[in-house]
Amino acid sequence: MRIFMQSLCLMGLFLGAGPTWAAHGYALWDDLKYPAGFTAFDYADPAAPKGGELRLVSNQRLSTFDKYNPFTIKGSAPAYLSALMFDSLLTGSMDETASGYGLLAEDVTVAPDRLSVTFRIRREARFHNGMPVEAADVKHSYDTLIGPYVSPAYKSLLEDVAGCDVIDAQTVRFRFKKPNRELPLTVGGLPVFSRAWGVENDKAKRFDEVVMDIPIGSGPYKIGPVRFGKDISYVRDAAYWGRELPVRRGSNNFDRITVKIYKDNTARLEALKAAEFDMMTFYSAGDWARRVNGRRFDSGELVRQAFDHKQPAGFQSYVLNSRRPHLSDRRVREALGLALDYEWMNRQMFYNGYPRVRDLFGNTDCAATGTPSPQELALLERWRGKVPEAVFGPMYEPPKTEGQGQSLRANLRRAQTLLKDAGWAFKDGALRNTKGEAMVLEYLDSREGGVRTIAPWMRNLEKLGVVLRFSPVDFALYQQRLDKFEFDVTTINFPGSHDPGQQLADVFGSKAADTENSGNFMGVKSPVVDALVAAAVGATSKAELVPACRALDRVIMHSHYLIPQWTLTSHRMAYNAWRLAFKSPMPPYAGGEAWVMGYWWARVPPKEGR
């Protein structure tokens, strides 16, 4: 799951390919913002001073790490390691939705038939051990990532890649099984690591045995001092080969980035107030509304600021595992969603701080609205009778409990009817099916405090005779059970994309439903969904992509695999204004921590940091 999310976020930056060209970058729909020879990204400050230290808190729920290899399935790698240590052939910009510019690659060429892409690697590109980055390293990285010892999300992402060929020391070519605008920059965004990583006594270890070997990447940072269970530091490589490239100018300004580890949210918040670290992103509405205060905020040392962004809303949701017999019926899943009183939760628990997620593609052109367009119907009509009839009507809307004619009571009555139609009746003190089995479900979480959020939903479900039991487990077991789909209900925050593509197969594809560690937590196995995913992946223009995504949006949401939760339209951050500085405004498609690590700088850096 962790690798899947990293891959999905990466895809948001490295999508697409235009017509045949050899150039400095790509845009999905042929509209690169930055021309050849550009000096720096607009949001970077080339005059930013180098030096100082950025102290962060880990963005992961786990309390420590036990490996340095972020690509293997077992174990937990340190936060931010991949982003800081591994360069890729192309890198995205934070002020475009679907572009990639040459990083390791100095230029890239797509074949006229779109069945291959060729990258020429910069001769100056170097790994941390001083060895040149060569085409053989790119091929080694690709072959490893589709192998048996890494997350299957990579294999899903690269399913339509036929192979990788070394043309010469500086040239590598990826071949595709079919034309696909997305694939050239999908492969361009893959992390590249040295063939020497994991080699001992001239013998390469099996990749899942490469655990604590220091990664050999070519990125701007290397691993520095480590205190296991407490923190890890990344130190800026003063000899970083790419520091004067346009895509890197004005970035990676801190000499050291230290990531501190705390065991719970309360400890993190108190440590921030004590100025033990410099920046924290807030996901708790209660913390943001009531507890981001204190002496250092009053003095101006710590600043509380919401940075508005234009990122996709994503689809954070309660995930219903349709593999489970009790959740296999769409009517049951819909009934569970009707028992969620989101308006009450937002008012009473979230300080009206969260707009609700409505579908898969919120805040993008791919979001479905109203009734299907003729283009959507052209994709859906052949499946009539094999998808819910509601797919052909108005787009799904999450149930509401406020407004004219809307109430929780009315929703619960509707839910009772759906459960009865699905064969569930109240008998012998419980809601039972025709086999006499009670409707008892488990909600899996890795945080004991998570019960507060779902308690109102649990109470409403009790009125229907549904028992939802809260089951907190430690993070390692939580991750293991997710990987093996051993849960009934849980919460997953799925990142969104302005230009979704192959990653959809990992989340909704039938093959992924039977693949452990995939992103298809819902257990979706549908030829309709597979066909719509294929249409989105194979789109050759925005005009083809949008209706395919909107049709998929309708099918998934009307099938009730997900109960939408909430989203944010800003990065809520508290930071130390006495220690940190940045160029305003934030680029519209930036991730909070990525922007800070990449483009902020120390306000008073030490002289030796230059």
NORURGI-V396663 format. One line per field, one symbol per residue. psi: psi as a letter, one per 40 degrees, with the letter a starting at -180 (. if undefined). burial: # if it has 16 or more other ideal C-beta (glycine too) atoms within 10 Angstrom, else .. A space follows every 10 residues. Layout:
psi->???
burial->???
This chain:
psi->dddddddddd dddfiiiaih ihaeiiidff fhdhiheidi ideihdehii aahhhiihei dieaieiehe didiihiiie dddddhiidi iiiefidgih ihcdhdihhh idefeihhhh ihdehiidee iihidddddd dddddeaeei hedddddfde hdihhhdade hihhiidihh ddddedddei ihiieehehh fehhiideeg cehhigaeie iihbihhhed iiihhhhdeh dedeideehe ifehdhhhhi hieidddddd dddefdieih hhehdddddd egiaddddee dhhhhhhiif iidaghihhh gedhdeeehd dddddddeeh gdddddddde ffehiihdad fifieehiia iiiddddddd deeheeihdd deaiihhiii eiihehiddd dddddddddd deehihhfei hiaeeehigh ihhhiehdee dddedddddd dddeehhhhh ghiidddddd dddefgidha hhghiaidgi bddddddeid dddehieieg ddfhghdddd dddddddehe iddddddddd dddddddeef dihibiiiei hhihiheedi iihiihidfi icddddddei ihdgiidee.
burial->########.# ########.. ..#######. .#.#...#.# #.###..### ########.# .#..#.#### ###.###### ########## ########## ########## ...####### ##..####.. .####.#### ##.###..## ########## #..#.#...# ####.#...# ########## #####.##.. ......##.# #.#.###### ###....... #######..# ##..###### ########## ##..#..##. ###...#### ##.##.##.. .#...#.... .#....#.#. ########## ####.##.## ########## ###.##..## ..##.##### ####.###.. .#...#..## ..#...##.# ##..##.### #......#.. ##..##.##. .#.#.....# ###....##. #######..# ..##.###.# #..###.#.# #.#....##. ###.#.#### ##.####### ########## ###.#.#### ######.### #########. ...####### ########## ########.. ########## ###..##.## ###.###### ##..#...#.
